[in-house]
Amino acid sequence: MIAKGSSGVARPGVRMLEGSKRTASAASTDNITPAHVERMFQESQIDSLGLDPVEQHYLHILRDVDGPVRLNVIATHLGLPRKTVEVLEEDFIRLGLVTKSDKGRMLTPKGIEHLAGSSE
C-alpha cells in the first residue's frame, strides 16, 4: 500500500512508513497493519496516488484555470519557491498528470480524471 501510495519513490515512501509507524504506536502496537496505513493516509489527507494536500492544491490550481499556468503563478499560489514547485512537477510529469510547455503547465486527461475521482 505504501509503495503504491508513494508511486515507488523512496522519499515519500519512507515518510509514509514513518507515519504508519506512528499510527501503529498510537494504537499501542509495534506491528503496522493495512488499517494503520489507511488511517495514516486519511489523517495526512494523502490521496490514492500518494499526493499530499500541497500537491493536490497544485493540481487544483491547474484545473481551476482555463489554459496554461506559468510556474511563477503556481509558486505564488502555493507559497513555495520556484525550485520546490519544479521538484513537485517532476513527479506529476512522470505520473502523466501534468504537461508543461513554454506557455505554462496544464493538466493532462489523466490529471483531470484523477481529480474527478478524488474527493475534495
N, C-alpha and C positions, 0 to 999 in steps of 0.2 A: 504494500500500500504506500509506503514511504517512497520507494523507488519510482512508482507511477506518479505520485504527487509531486516529486521533485524533478520529474522528466529526465531522470537519470543523471542529473547534475549533482556533483558531490556536495558543494557548499550548502545549498538549501536542504539536501537530504540529511546532512549532519544536523542542521538546525532543527529539522522536523523530528529527527530521532531524539535529540535532547529535549524537545518539547514533549514528546511522547513519554520519555522517561520521567519528566516532572509530573505529568498527568498520572502515571502509574504510581509514583511515590506518594502523591496526594491521596491515592486510594489505598495507601499502606501496603504496597506490593512492589517487589523488585522485578516482576515479570511484566513485560509490555505485551498487551493483547491487542487484537484489531479494534476492540472497543476503545482502548486508550488512544490509539492513533486517530480514530474517528472523532473522539471528543476533542483532541488537540486541534484537529482541522477546524472543527466548529468554533471552539473558543478563540482560535487565532484568525478566524474568518478567511481560511485558505480554501480556494475553490477546487474543483475537480482536476485542474491542471497544475495545482500547487501554487497558484498565484496569490500573493498576499494582497491586502487592501490597497497598498500604494500601486502595485502592478495592475490591479483591477481598475483603479482610478485612471491610470494611463489609457487603458483600452476604452473606458467610458468617454474620455476626452475626445478620442478619435471618432467614436460613434456619434457623439453629440454635435459634431461639426460637419458641415456639408463641404467636402473636398479635402485636399491635403492639409496637414497641420505642420507648421515649422517646429523644429527642435526647440528653439527658444521659447515658443508659446507653451509647449508641453512642460518644459522645465519650470517655467514661471507658475503654471497652474499646480504643479506638484510640489513646488517649493524646494526643488532639488537642483544641484549643479548639473550643467550640460553633460559632463563626463559620466555622472551617475546614471542619467537617463540613457546615454549611449550604451552603457553596460546592460541596462534592462532590455534595451531594444535587441541586443544580440540574441537573447533567448526568445523574444517574440518572433523574430525573423526565422530563427531555427525551428520554432514550433509551427511556422506558417500562419501566424495570426496577424502579422503586420508586414507591410511592404514600404520601402522608402525610396524616394526619388529626389531629384533636385528641388522639386516644389514642396516636398514635405513627406509626412508619414500618413498612411491610410490603412484602415482595416482591410484584411482580405476576406473573402467569403467565409473562410474557416473562422476568422476572428469574429465576424458578425454572428455566425452560428453559435460559437462558444458563449458570447454574451447573451444571446437569446435563450440558451439552455441554462444559464446560471441565474440564481435568484439575486435580486437587488435589495 
